[in-house]
Each structure stands twice: as structure tokens, then as C-alpha cells.
Amino acid sequence: MPLPREIPVGFDHLGVAVPDIDAACRLYAALGLVAGEREVIAHEQVTVAMLPLAHGRLELLEPTSAESPVGRFLAKRGAGIHHVALRVADLAATVERLQAAGVRLVHATIQIGTGGHRYVFVHPSSNGGVLLELVEGEP
């Protein structure tokens, strides 16, 4: 029997860092996954393409600067999984609980991302080395 959850949480997307978003989109298009309109997130210095899946999405991330977080990720680790994103119903309350529990956030301020969604990142040091994005919305 599953344990009851105080806060509903669901899978939102998997972020994948790529050096060439056009090439990545062509590969996924060959699988039948067509990206929506691309968006540049200036404060993250990244171009984003979202690919809808049956359950969740893939988010392709191409840096607009080598000095951006995704640019540094590519230089250090190469292309690949950048982050896992979970959807929470109340992001502000979740951030408050995490901070009270001593969880390290990349930025304590809620950011605005692709499609206008609200998000924060949990630092990998608080999550077993995995960058975790929390996105607000109904799971």
C-alpha cells in the first residue's frame, strides 16, 4: 500500500544539456517527438526546446554563453542529463519547508522560466549529486 503524501509531487521533465539544439531536435524528431517553439531564457543564458512525452517532457538546453551554468556543465561533463524536474502544487511553501530543513537551494528566490512557469533548483550537494528543479503547478 502506498504511503500517503502530505504534498502531491509529480514528474515534470528531464533537462538535457546539448551543444547543438538543432541537431538534438532533428534526432528527437526522427523518433516522432516534435519540439514546440524555442525560448531563450536570458537570465539562465540558455535556449530551451520542450519535447512533449506521453508522461512529462524532455527539455533540451543549449547555452547561449560558455560561462552560463549549462555552458560550464557542457565544458566539464559533456552533453547529457543536466537535471530532473518535479512538479509541486505550492512552490513557495515547498521552498519554505526545504529551507527550514537546511536544504541548499541554488537561488532562494523563485525564478520564472520556459512558458512563464515558476521554479527553483535544489543544489546537487543537498540531493546526492543530482540537480533537482522544482516547478510549480498541479502534478
TORBA-78147 format. One line per 2 residues: number of its first residue (from 1); their letters; for each residue x, y, z of N, C-alpha, C, O. Coordinates in steps of 0.05 Angstrom, whole numbers, m for minus. Atoms other than C-alpha are relative to their C-alpha. Example, Ala and Ser with C-alpha at 12.3 -4.5 7.8 and 13.67 -1.06 7.14 Angstrom:
2
1) as) 18,m24,0,246,m90,156,18,24,0,39,24,13; m16,m24,m1,273,m21,143,m15,22,14,m5,44,18
This chain:
139
1) mp) 17,m23,0,0,0,0,18,25,0,36,27,17; m17,m24,1,30,68,m19,m5,17,25,m27,18,36
3) lp) 2,m18,m22,45,116,36,m14,26,m8,m9,35,m30; 12,m25,8,2,179,37,22,22,m1,40,22,15
5) re) m18,m22,2,39,241,15,m13,26,9,m36,32,2; 10,m25,m10,30,307,50,m3,20,m22,m22,35,m24
7) ip) 0,m19,22,47,346,m12,1,m16,m27,19,m33,m30; m1,14,25,30,320,m82,24,9,m17,28,33,m21
9) vg) m23,m5,17,92,315,m125,m2,m18,m24,m9,m41,m22; 1,16,25,96,292,m197,25,6,m17,38,26,m13
11) fd) m22,m4,19,148,284,m252,m8,22,m19,m31,22,m29; 6,m21,20,152,346,m297,17,m4,m25,6,m8,m47
13) hl) m17,3,24,212,339,m343,29,m9,8,37,m8,31; m28,6,m3,283,316,m353,15,20,m18,10,22,m41
15) gv) m16,m19,14,333,370,m373,25,m12,m12,40,m26,3; m23,12,13,386,350,m424,16,23,m12,7,38,m29
17) av) m18,m20,11,446,395,m439,11,m10,m27,20,m32,m29; m9,7,27,464,395,m513,17,23,m11,11,46,m6
19) pd) m16,m21,12,517,433,m552,m13,12,m25,m7,35,m33; 12,m9,25,473,439,m614,m30,m8,1,m37,m31,m4
21) id) 28,6,m3,398,444,m603,m13,m8,m26,m32,m24,m26; 11,7,26,383,439,m678,5,m30,m5,m14,m44,m13
23) aa) m6,29,4,418,371,m683,m15,m17,19,m26,m38,11; 15,16,m20,385,346,m619,m30,m1,m8,m42,m22,m6
25) cr) 28,0,9,316,367,m645,m4,m18,m24,m25,m31,m26; 2,18,23,329,330,m710,m1,m29,9,m17,m45,m2
27) ly) m1,28,m11,346,266,m672,m27,m7,12,m39,m28,5; 25,6,m13,283,270,m629,m23,1,m20,m43,m14,m16
29) aa) 21,m1,21,240,289,m690,m1,m27,m14,m22,m36,m22; m1,26,13,263,223,m722,m14,m21,18,m22,m42,7
31) lg) 14,18,m18,233,189,m660,m30,7,2,m45,m7,15; 27,m9,m1,168,227,m670,m6,21,21,m29,28,26
33) lv) 3,m21,m20,180,279,m616,6,27,m12,29,32,m20; m4,m26,12,170,349,m642,0,21,21,m19,24,37
35) ag) m2,m22,m20,193,408,m602,m19,22,m7,m25,28,m30; 16,m24,3,148,467,m590,19,23,m7,42,18,m14
37) er) m17,m23,6,173,537,m602,23,2,20,19,m2,44; m23,m3,m18,242,550,m574,m2,27,15,m15,46,6
39) ev) 1,m24,m16,251,601,m520,28,5,12,42,m14,20; m26,m8,m12,313,639,m496,m7,10,28,m24,28,32
41) ia) 3,m9,m28,316,646,m420,25,16,6,46,5,13; m23,m17,m2,362,706,m415,15,m2,26,40,m3,26
43) he) m14,0,m26,377,703,m340,14,m27,5,32,m28,21; m14,26,m2,398,629,m348,20,m3,m23,36,m22,m23
45) qv) m17,1,23,435,643,m413,m2,m26,m15,17,m41,m19; 5,26,13,403,584,m448,m23,2,m19,m42,18,m15
47) tv) 22,3,18,359,567,m507,m13,m27,7,1,m47,11; 15,24,m9,305,516,m490,m19,m9,m21,m33,7,m34
49) am) 20,13,17,264,468,m532,m13,m22,17,1,m39,27; 15,20,m15,210,427,m498,m12,m20,m19,m24,m13,m39
51) lp) 11,22,16,191,359,m526,m21,m15,17,m13,m27,37; 20,14,m16,125,331,m501,2,m31,m2,8,m42,m24
53) la) 1,29,m2,123,258,m479,m27,m9,9,m44,8,16; 26,10,m10,65,213,m460,m3,8,29,m26,15,37
55) hg) 1,m8,m28,82,229,m387,24,17,5,47,8,9; m22,m19,m5,124,291,m377,11,12,m26,m2,11,m47
57) rl) m12,m13,23,172,326,m424,30,m4,1,41,m10,22; m29,m3,1,244,329,m446,6,29,m5,m7,42,m22
59) el) m7,m28,4,276,398,m441,29,0,m10,48,m8,4; m26,m3,12,335,409,m488,11,27,7,m3,47,3
61) le) m12,m25,m9,383,462,m463,26,5,m15,45,m11,m13; m25,m8,14,435,497,m507,9,27,12,m7,46,12
63) pt) m9,m25,m12,477,550,m474,3,22,m21,11,17,m44; m5,m23,18,479,620,m504,27,12,7,36,31,m7
65) sa) m26,m10,m9,545,632,m467,16,m23,12,4,m40,27; m17,21,m12,603,586,m449,2,4,30,8,m15,45
67) es) m2,m6,m29,602,620,m380,m27,m5,15,m28,m1,39; 26,5,m13,529,602,m366,2,m26,15,20,m42,11
69) pv) 0,26,m14,512,545,m318,0,m24,m19,14,m44,m14; 1,23,19,495,499,m377,26,m1,m16,35,m22,m23
71) gr) m26,m1,14,557,522,m415,22,m12,16,39,m28,6; m20,11,m18,601,505,m355,m5,m30,3,14,m46,5
73) fl) 7,29,m2,564,438,m348,11,m15,m24,24,m36,m21; m9,13,25,579,420,m421,30,m1,m1,41,m22,m9
75) ak) m29,0,0,652,440,m414,12,m20,19,32,m33,14; m10,18,m21,661,398,m351,m8,m29,m5,8,m47,m1
77) rg) 10,27,1,617,338,m365,m8,m10,m28,m12,m34,m32; 10,8,27,596,339,m438,m30,0,0,m43,4,20
79) ag) 29,1,4,526,332,m465,m12,m23,17,1,m44,22; 14,21,m15,476,293,m423,m20,11,19,m27,35,18
81) ih) 21,m8,m19,426,295,m367,11,22,18,31,19,31; m7,m24,m16,430,363,m332,m15,1,26,m3,6,47
83) hv) 17,m1,m24,372,359,m283,m25,m16,m3,m34,m23,m25; 26,13,m2,309,325,m261,m19,21,11,m12,34,30
85) al) 19,m20,m9,247,368,m252,m25,m14,11,m37,m31,m2; 25,10,m12,189,352,m205,m19,24,3,m11,47,6
87) rv) 21,m21,m2,123,390,m202,m12,m2,28,m20,m23,37; 13,m2,m27,96,414,m135,m23,20,m2,m22,38,m18
89) ad) 24,m17,1,29,447,m121,6,29,10,m4,48,m2; m5,m26,m13,55,504,m77,30,4,3,42,m5,23
91) la) m30,m3,0,127,524,m93,10,17,23,30,9,36; m9,m17,m22,132,579,m41,1,m15,26,20,m13,42
93) at) 2,16,m24,110,533,15,22,m22,0,34,m28,21; m20,21,3,157,478,m11,28,12,6,44,0,20
95) ve) m25,m14,m5,216,527,m12,4,6,29,25,1,41; m1,m7,m28,200,549,58,7,m25,17,24,m24,35
97) rl) m6,25,m14,199,476,83,28,m9,m4,42,m18,14; m28,8,7,264,460,47,20,16,15,39,6,27
99) qa) m18,m18,m14,299,520,76,0,m6,30,21,m5,43; 2,6,m29,274,504,146,14,m27,6,24,m30,29
101) ag) m13,26,m3,302,433,136,30,2,m6,44,m18,m4; m28,m3,6,370,462,117,9,m9,m28,33,m12,m33
103) vr) m6,7,27,366,443,44,12,24,m15,1,46,m13; m13,m22,15,413,484,0,m14,3,m28,m17,m16,m43
105) lv) 12,m7,26,380,519,m60,21,15,m16,38,29,m5; m19,m15,18,418,546,m120,m6,30,4,13,46,7
107) ha) 9,m27,m5,378,611,m112,m25,m2,18,m43,m18,12; 23,2,m19,329,622,m54,m24,14,m12,m47,9,m4
109) ti) 22,m15,13,287,668,m99,m12,m18,m22,2,m29,m38; 14,14,21,234,635,m143,5,14,m26,2,39,m28
111) qi) m7,m10,27,253,644,m217,m24,m5,m19,m42,m21,m13; 20,4,21,209,649,m280,15,m12,m24,35,m1,m33
113) gt) m13,15,22,226,600,m336,m17,m3,m24,m35,13,m29; 14,6,25,201,570,m400,m30,0,3,m41,m12,22
115) gg) 29,m1,m1,128,585,m413,m11,15,23,m35,14,29; 9,m16,m23,126,630,m352,m3,m16,26,m14,m6,45
117) hr) 3,15,m24,130,574,m302,19,9,22,41,19,16; m16,m8,m23,157,587,m232,17,m25,9,7,m47,9
119) yv) m18,22,m8,217,545,m208,22,9,19,28,32,21; m25,m3,m15,276,537,m161,16,m26,m5,5,m47,m13
121) fv) m17,23,1,335,490,m163,11,m7,27,19,10,42; m12,10,m24,357,447,m105,29,m7,m8,33,m22,m27
123) hp) m28,4,6,433,446,m103,7,m30,1,m3,m44,18; m8,29,0,465,378,m120,12,m9,26,10,m33,33
125) ss) m12,8,m26,501,379,m53,m21,m9,20,m15,m22,40; 22,8,m18,433,370,m19,m16,m23,m12,m36,m32,1
127) ng) 16,20,13,409,316,m67,17,m22,m13,12,m30,m36; m16,22,10,462,263,m76,14,5,m26,19,m14,m41
129) gv) m15,m7,24,497,300,m132,m18,6,m24,m8,11,m46; 19,m4,22,434,309,m175,m12,28,3,m22,35,24
131) ll) 13,m26,1,410,379,m194,m30,m5,m3,m39,m18,m22; 29,4,0,335,380,m178,m14,26,m4,m10,45,11
133) el) 17,m24,5,287,431,m207,m27,m5,11,m39,m27,7; 28,2,m9,221,443,m172,m16,21,m15,m9,44,m15
135) ve) 17,m17,17,167,471,m217,m28,1,13,m38,m19,23; 26,m3,m12,101,499,m192,m22,m7,m20,m21,1,m43
137) ge) 24,6,16,35,472,m217,m12,m26,10,m1,m39,28; 13,24,m9,m13,415,m208,15,m24,m12,19,m26,m36
139) p) m14,24,10,23,348,m213,m18,m17,m17,m10,m38,m27
